[in-house]
Amino acid sequence: MAYTNKPFTFAFQSWAFFGLCISVATNASQLDVDDPSIAEHCELQLGWQQPRSDHSAKQINGSGTCNPGQWEWHLGIEQQRDNGINEQQTELGFKLPWHADDTHWQRALAVNLQKNHQGGHPLTTQMVGILGYDLAAQDLRLYGNLGIDQYGAQSTQLIAGLAIAFEYDTEQQWIAEFYHHEPHETAYRFAYQYLLKKQLQLELSLGNSLTGNTQQLGADFSFFFN
């Protein structure tokens, strides 16, 4: 799951975290380009991003993901602090697989509903097609996203991304991604994932915009449940 970073009141946020811990894939991630694979079990993710410039805000997010059958769902929350002002957002998403005869190819459709709880922001709807290809002999996976983002009555925006993942061994993985989520802005990110005893995953990431100085450092923890 790739939780999209966009901006419940704060009093409600602690109850949401409690619910995630109760009801909440290996290779979990808070990266922007979504992997086509479906979560195998359940997971709880906690993430943090620290800007290295004045153009973006510090973010703390959490999400829970589960597989009730042949598809997955996730519930995410995010708090963003910018110049002393807190913003909260929730996201509810579903991912449905598209089965194919070729074992090297993977396909999925993701639908995400996002709500910013500051002011009267309308609901944001995202629909994204995901396509991946497994190069097992080289320990590489390629996958891309293509979809739309509809924010209220505003014009539909394009979502696009491309990622490559290199599996160094069964516990370590490197990922590079390029993505376009905002008008006239394309960004990149590099990430390192380390899996400890198949129950805890650490992810460290560094990203920036291709056309500006919006560098971000990130750290995420994922806890897996059977």
VEXDREN-2710 file (C-alpha; in Angstrom, 1 decimal):
% VEXDREN-2710
k/r/px/py/pz
1/MET/0.0/0.0/0.0
2/ALA/1.2/3.5/-0.9
3/TYR/-0.5/6.0/1.4
4/THR/-0.9/9.2/-0.5
5/ASN/0.3/12.2/1.5
6/LYS/-2.4/14.9/1.3
7/PRO/-3.9/16.8/3.9
8/PHE/-10.3/13.6/12.2
9/THR/-10.3/16.1/14.7
10/PHE/-7.3/15.6/17.0
11/ALA/-9.6/14.3/19.8
12/PHE/-10.8/11.6/17.5
13/GLN/-7.4/10.7/16.2
14/SER/-6.4/8.7/19.3
15/TRP/-9.5/6.5/18.9
16/ALA/-8.7/5.9/15.3
17/PHE/-5.2/4.8/16.2
18/PHE/-6.7/2.4/18.8
19/GLY/-9.0/0.9/16.1
20/LEU/-6.2/0.4/13.7
21/CYS/-4.2/-1.5/16.4
22/ILE/-7.1/-3.9/16.9
23/SER/-8.3/-4.3/13.3
24/VAL/-5.3/-4.0/11.3
25/ALA/1.7/-7.8/3.0
26/THR/5.0/-8.0/3.4
27/ASN/7.0/-5.2/1.6
28/ALA/4.6/-2.6/3.2
29/SER/5.4/1.0/2.3
30/GLN/4.3/4.5/2.6
31/LEU/5.8/5.3/-0.9
32/ASP/3.8/7.1/-3.5
33/VAL/4.0/4.5/-6.3
34/ASP/1.8/1.5/-5.3
35/ASP/2.9/-2.1/-5.7
36/PRO/0.4/-4.4/-7.5
37/SER/0.7/-7.2/-5.0
38/ILE/-2.1/-7.8/-2.5
39/ALA/-1.3/-7.9/1.2
40/GLU/-0.9/-11.5/2.4
41/HIS/-1.8/-10.8/6.1
42/CYS/-2.5/-7.7/8.1
43/GLU/-0.2/-4.9/9.1
44/LEU/0.1/-1.7/11.1
45/GLN/2.2/1.1/9.7
46/LEU/3.6/4.2/11.4
47/GLY/5.5/6.8/9.4
48/TRP/7.2/10.2/9.7
49/GLN/8.5/12.6/7.2
50/GLN/10.8/15.6/7.9
51/PRO/11.3/18.3/5.2
52/ARG/14.8/19.6/4.4
53/SER/13.5/22.9/3.0
54/ASP/10.8/25.5/3.8
55/HIS/8.4/24.4/1.1
56/SER/6.7/21.5/2.9
57/ALA/5.5/20.5/6.3
58/LYS/6.4/17.8/8.8
59/GLN/4.1/14.8/8.5
60/ILE/3.2/11.9/10.9
61/ASN/1.0/9.2/9.5
62/GLY/-0.4/5.7/10.4
63/SER/-2.4/3.1/8.5
64/GLY/-3.8/-0.4/8.9
65/THR/-4.1/-2.9/6.0
66/CYS/-5.8/-6.2/5.9
67/ASN/-6.7/-9.0/3.4
68/PRO/-10.2/-10.4/4.0
69/GLY/-10.0/-12.6/0.9
70/GLN/-8.7/-11.9/-2.6
71/TRP/-8.5/-8.2/-2.1
72/GLU/-7.2/-5.7/0.5
73/TRP/-8.4/-2.6/2.3
74/HIS/-6.6/0.0/4.3
75/LEU/-7.5/2.9/6.6
76/GLY/-4.9/5.7/7.0
77/ILE/-4.6/8.9/9.1
78/GLU/-2.2/11.7/8.7
79/GLN/-1.3/14.8/10.7
80/GLN/0.7/17.6/9.1
81/ARG/2.1/20.6/11.0
82/ASP/2.9/23.7/9.1
83/ASN/3.9/27.0/10.8
84/GLY/2.2/25.9/14.0
85/ILE/-1.1/24.9/12.3
86/ASN/-2.2/21.2/12.4
87/GLU/-4.0/19.5/9.6
88/GLN/-5.6/16.1/9.8
89/GLN/-6.6/13.7/7.0
90/THR/-8.1/10.3/6.7
91/GLU/-8.0/7.8/3.8
92/LEU/-10.0/4.7/3.1
93/GLY/-8.8/2.5/0.2
94/PHE/-9.4/-0.8/-1.6
95/LYS/-7.2/-2.8/-3.9
96/LEU/-8.6/-5.4/-6.3
97/PRO/-6.3/-7.8/-8.3
98/TRP/-6.7/-8.5/-12.0
99/HIS/-5.7/-12.1/-12.5
100/ALA/-3.6/-13.1/-15.4
101/ASP/-2.2/-16.3/-16.8
102/ASP/1.3/-15.0/-17.0
103/THR/3.0/-15.3/-13.6
104/HIS/5.5/-12.6/-14.4
105/TRP/2.8/-9.9/-14.8
106/GLN/0.7/-8.5/-12.0
107/ARG/-2.3/-6.2/-12.3
108/ALA/-4.5/-4.4/-9.8
109/LEU/-7.0/-1.5/-9.4
110/ALA/-6.8/0.8/-6.4
111/VAL/-9.6/3.1/-5.2
112/ASN/-8.8/5.7/-2.5
113/LEU/-11.2/8.1/-0.7
114/GLN/-9.5/11.0/1.1
115/LYS/-10.9/13.6/3.5
116/ASN/-9.1/16.7/4.8
117/HIS/-10.8/17.7/8.1
118/GLN/-9.7/21.4/8.0
119/GLY/-12.5/23.7/6.9
120/GLY/-15.0/22.6/4.2
121/HIS/-12.7/20.6/2.0
122/PRO/-14.6/18.2/-0.4
123/LEU/-13.9/14.5/-0.7
124/THR/-11.0/13.5/-3.0
125/THR/-11.5/10.3/-5.1
126/GLN/-8.6/8.5/-6.7
127/MET/-8.7/5.6/-9.1
128/VAL/-5.4/4.0/-10.1
129/GLY/-4.5/1.1/-12.4
130/ILE/-1.3/-0.7/-11.3
131/LEU/0.8/-2.9/-13.6
132/GLY/3.9/-4.8/-12.5
133/TYR/6.5/-7.2/-14.0
134/ASP/8.7/-9.6/-12.1
135/LEU/12.3/-10.2/-13.3
136/ALA/13.0/-13.0/-10.9
137/ALA/16.4/-13.9/-12.4
138/GLN/17.7/-10.4/-11.8
139/ASP/15.9/-10.0/-8.4
140/LEU/14.1/-7.0/-9.9
141/ARG/10.4/-5.9/-9.9
142/LEU/9.1/-3.1/-12.2
143/TYR/5.7/-1.5/-11.6
144/GLY/3.8/1.6/-12.6
145/ASN/0.7/3.5/-11.7
146/LEU/-1.7/5.4/-14.0
147/GLY/-4.9/7.0/-12.8
148/ILE/-7.0/10.1/-11.9
149/ASP/-7.5/12.3/-8.9
150/GLN/-10.8/14.1/-8.5
151/TYR/-11.0/16.8/-5.9
152/GLY/-14.5/18.1/-5.5
153/ALA/-15.7/20.0/-8.6
154/GLN/-12.2/20.8/-9.7
155/SER/-10.6/19.5/-12.9
156/THR/-9.5/15.9/-12.9
157/GLN/-5.7/15.5/-12.3
158/LEU/-3.5/12.8/-13.7
159/ILE/-1.7/10.4/-11.3
160/ALA/1.4/8.6/-12.8
161/GLY/4.4/6.8/-11.4
162/LEU/7.1/4.3/-12.1
163/ALA/9.2/2.3/-9.7
164/ILE/11.9/-0.3/-9.7
165/ALA/12.6/-2.6/-6.7
166/PHE/15.8/-4.6/-6.2
167/GLU/15.7/-7.4/-3.7
168/TYR/19.2/-7.7/-2.3
169/ASP/18.2/-10.7/-0.2
170/THR/15.1/-12.0/1.6
171/GLU/15.5/-9.3/4.2
172/GLN/16.7/-6.2/2.3
173/GLN/15.2/-4.3/-0.6
174/TRP/16.1/-1.0/-2.5
175/ILE/13.4/1.0/-4.3
176/ALA/13.6/4.0/-6.7
177/GLU/10.4/5.7/-7.8
178/PHE/9.3/8.7/-9.9
179/TYR/5.8/10.0/-9.6
180/HIS/3.5/12.8/-10.6
181/HIS/0.6/13.7/-8.2
182/GLU/0.4/17.5/-8.3
183/PRO/0.0/19.8/-11.3
184/HIS/3.3/20.7/-12.9
185/GLU/5.3/18.8/-10.2
186/THR/7.2/15.5/-10.6
187/ALA/9.3/14.0/-7.8
188/TYR/11.6/11.1/-7.1
189/ARG/12.4/9.1/-4.0
190/PHE/14.9/6.4/-3.0
191/ALA/14.1/4.0/-0.2
192/TYR/15.8/1.2/1.7
193/GLN/13.7/-1.6/3.4
194/TYR/14.9/-4.0/6.1
195/LEU/12.7/-6.9/7.3
196/LEU/13.4/-8.2/10.8
197/LYS/12.2/-11.7/11.7
198/LYS/9.3/-11.4/9.2
199/GLN/7.3/-9.2/11.7
200/LEU/8.9/-5.8/11.6
201/GLN/10.0/-3.8/8.6
202/LEU/12.0/-0.5/8.7
203/GLU/11.9/1.8/5.7
204/LEU/14.2/4.8/5.3
205/SER/13.6/7.2/2.3
206/LEU/14.9/10.4/0.7
207/GLY/13.1/12.3/-2.0
208/ASN/12.9/15.6/-3.8
209/SER/11.1/17.4/-6.6
210/LEU/12.7/17.4/-10.0
211/THR/12.0/21.1/-10.5
212/GLY/12.5/22.6/-7.0
213/ASN/13.9/22.2/-3.5
214/THR/11.3/20.1/-1.6
215/GLN/13.6/17.5/-0.2
216/GLN/12.1/15.1/2.3
217/LEU/13.6/12.5/4.7
218/GLY/11.3/9.7/5.9
219/ALA/11.2/6.8/8.2
220/ASP/8.4/4.1/8.4
221/PHE/7.8/1.1/10.6
222/SER/5.5/-1.8/9.6
223/PHE/4.3/-4.4/12.0
224/PHE/2.9/-7.7/10.5
225/PHE/0.2/-9.9/12.0
226/ASN/-0.9/-13.4/11.0
END
